Amino acid sequence: MVLRQPIVAVMGHVDHGKTSILDAIRKTNVAKKEAGAITQHIGASEISLADIKQACSSTVGSRLPDFTIPGLLFIDTPGHESFTHLRERGGSIADIAVLVVDITQGFQPQTVESIKILKEFKTPFVVAANKLDLVSGWKSSGKCGIVEAIGLQREDVQTRVDEMLYGLVGKLHERGIESERFDRITDFTKQVAIIPVSATRREGLAELLLSVAGLSQKFLEKELKTEVGGIGKGSVLEVKEEKGLGTTMDVIIYEGTLKKNDTIFFGTINGSAKAKIRGVLKPKLKPKADGDKFEYVDKVHAAAGVKLYAPGLEAALPGSPIVVDDKNPKTDQLKEINDLIKGILSESESMGIIVKADTIGSIEAVRKLLTAQKVQVKRAGVGNVVKKDIVDASVVRATEPYLGVVLAFNVGVAEDANAEAAKKCVKLFSSDVIYSLCEDYAAWVEEQKKIASGAAIERLPSPAKLLVLPSCTFRESKPAIFGVQVAGGRLKKGIRLMDKKGKIIGQVREIQKDGKPVQEAKHNEELAISVEGAICGKTFIENDYLFTYITRKEADELLSSCSEELGEDGKAALEEILSITDKSLI
């Protein structure tokens, strides 16, 4: 067993400097190599321990710890996609993460989303408080360490930096995470380290690399141990066409060894599939002038980012796990992946929404959030939204209007799909932030229910319980005019009234309060009403209670569509009304 490289995901809000951080890290890797010798061609950057020591020597010097990890593997897919791409059995294969936050802007929507994902996957992380150079008055201080660089600033600049850093500490605390500037932490098991960084000036980069490497080695040793000769396992980053090779698969190998001529299993939209590897490619450190970016290798050990060439990769799904066939008849790796893919992409016979996303990991993340909201998914798929998705949603919409929608994460929408959505009035939600996507849908459902509730409350009879006031009969009949108090619910014009035995006595024609006509009356209000068909002293008497006549069907619709608008006294009145009407039917 040996320690492999930790797999590091870089996350954060758009424009907060994720790419700048990765560029700065890659420059560390190519400091003494030819320009362009970077490994983003396969979606990952390998930083060797020697490169880390070289990058940190001028700022840390002899204080460099004794590392046994071989280096770090940074994923060049910045953002939450690092997690939704890199998955295995419901979790992320990223060992540790760097959460990049613009120190001058603080938390933004994707910052919050990243933290939610990190907490969900229980992944350790550090915070890179980036763009330190944008703090008003900041002056770069050469090659000294970041703590010393802060100490060399004017007192007002130091105060601003501290205020911004503790603003981040406060925001993390609100989300149940304790944190502190990295050099002030006494217990790294209880606090998240915040490292002030300027990616463009390369300030704080050494401390960031050392923090990630140090935490990985100290706290993740068990997770990083791997059997070099073990069965290779990995995750698909991307499937794409490569000139001269055809369809290739960019993967991260996180366990064991993968070799040329190995047979691998991977996921497709129809379940699991297999292919024999014809080539394992790694980016060349010195690309040739003819544009040949890769070199063939016979095998790779975890953790590594490589490009695989094999026939039959066209249907491979980004985010799918891959595993090398161990040729052991007792194991069924094909079934394992098949069950996993079908579990995520399965189609339900019950009513539910349609989900489309860029990877199966993204779909799984969306499903988790929708399940938490108790929302059923009818069908989920990888790829752009197409016309069939809209048609399927319109079928659902016919019977379940709140579920007849399409949620699209990080994918495009075909022109005919947009046209079909407009034609069939199907709501289409699209976003590159998973939590925003689900929150937007939830907000829309709430809005639609309010609209429906408003329409229903106006159309349906509102429950009301009325007390006939003594000595307030102004006309006995044709129509009867008398005073009442609204003892419960809400009284509207046009409703039919019944007595306590369920017998209809007449219909409310007018409502007057203080001598002026009104459209409705609320709980505890006293007023005069005229009721066509009622006869004072015969169909009712003083101090009687009268009730709105409401059918069971109308009551069910009121409770399902307008429960909030009814209020507690309205619900109580409706319950009493139903007890009367139900008895009258016996």
C-alpha positions, 0 to 999 in steps of 0.5 A: 500500500502506498499514498496516492496523490490527493484529488483536489476540486476547486469550487466557488462563484463565477468570476471569483478567480477559480481559473486564476487559482488553477492557472497559478497552480499550473505555472508552478508545475511548468516553471522550469518547463516549456511554455504550454506544457500544461495538462488541462487537455485531460481536465487535471493538473498534476503538481509533484511534491518537488514542484510544491517544494520549489514553489514554496522554498522562497517563502517557507524555506527550511520550515517545509514539512516532511511530506510522504504524499507524491503531490497533488492532483487538481481538477481543472473543471472549476466549480460544483461540476468537480463534484457532480462529475467525480462520483462513486456510489453517491459520493464524490471522489474528490478528497479535499476542496479549495473554495475560492472566494473573492475577498472584496465581494464575499459570499455569492450564490455559487459560494453558498451552493459549494458549501452546501455540496461540501457539507453534503459530501462531508468533504474537507476544504480550505478557503482561498480568500482571493483577489487580495491585490484588489483591497484598497491600498494593498501593495505587493511585497515580493516573495515573502510569505503572505502573513509577513506581506499583510504585516508590511501593509499600512495599518488601515490596509491591515484593518480592511483585510482583517474585516474582510476575512472576518466577514467570511468567518461570520458567513461560514459560522452562519452555516455551522462552520467554524473557521479562522485565518490559517496561521491562527488556527490551533485545531485543524479538526475543528476549524476551516483554514482561510488563506489570503491569496492573490492568484494574479500576483502569486501571493499566498499560493505557497501557503495554499499549496502547503495547507492542502498538502498538509491537511491531506497528509495529516487527516486523509492518510487512510483514504489516500492509501491504495494498492498499486497493483489493485483494480483500476477505478475512476470517473469520467470527466468528459467524452470528446472527439480528438483529431486523429483518434476519434472519440476519447474519454478523459478520466480521473483514476482514483484507485489501483492501476489502469493499463493498455489493453485492459477492458473497462466497464462504464455507464451509458444512457442505456446502462453499462457497457464495456470497451478494450483500451487501445491507448492510454494518453498523457499530455506531453510536457514538451509538445511538438511543433506539429501539435502532437499534445499527447504521449502514449503510456503503458499504464498509470497508477492512482491518482492520475488524469489520463485520456483513454482511446478505445472503440465504442466510447461514443455513448459513455456518460460524463460523470460515469464511474469506470472500473477495470474488468478484474476477470473474476467470475465472482464479481459482477462489475458490469451489473454494479455499474448498470444498477447505478446508472439505471437507479439514477436515470430510471423512469417512473410510471407515476407523475413527475417532472422531467430533468435534463443535466450535463452529467449523471452526477448532476442528475443525482444532485438534482434528484436529491434536492427534489426528493428533499422537497418531496417532488417526484421525478418522472424521467431524467436524462443526460444531454440537451432538452429536446422536443420529446422532453417538452411533450412528456412534460405536457402530458404530465401537465394535463393532470398535474400542472405543478409537475408538468415542467422541465428542469435543465441543469447546465445544458442547452435547449433545442430550438424545436423544444423551445417552440414546443414549450411555448406552444404547449405552455410548458414551463422550462427552468434552466440554470447552471446552479443546481440549488438555484434551479430547484429553488426557482422551481419551488418559488414558481410552484408557490406562485402558481398555487397563490394564483390558483388559490386566488381564482378558486377563493373568488369562484367558490363559496367561502365558509361563513358562520353567522349569528342572527342578532336580536332586535335587528330585523328590518324586513321579514321577507321578499327579501328578508333584511336582518342584522348578523355577526360573522362568527367564523369565516368570511361572508360574500354576496351571492352565497346560499345560507342554510340552517343548522339542520342543513336546510337551505333558507335563501341566497344573500343578495346584499351586504351593508355595513354602516349603511354602505354596501360592501362585497364581503364581511370578515370574522367578528364584523356586524352588518345587515344582509338581505336574503332572498327566499328567507322569512324572519321568524319562520325559516330562522329566528333571532340568535340562530346560527346560519351557515354557508351551504357548501358541497363536499366537492367544493369543500375539498377544492377549498381545502386543497387550493385555498387552505392558507387563505381560509384561515383557522376560523374559516377552516373551523367554520368549514368543518362545522358546515361539513358536519351539518351537510354530511348529517343531512345526507343520512 
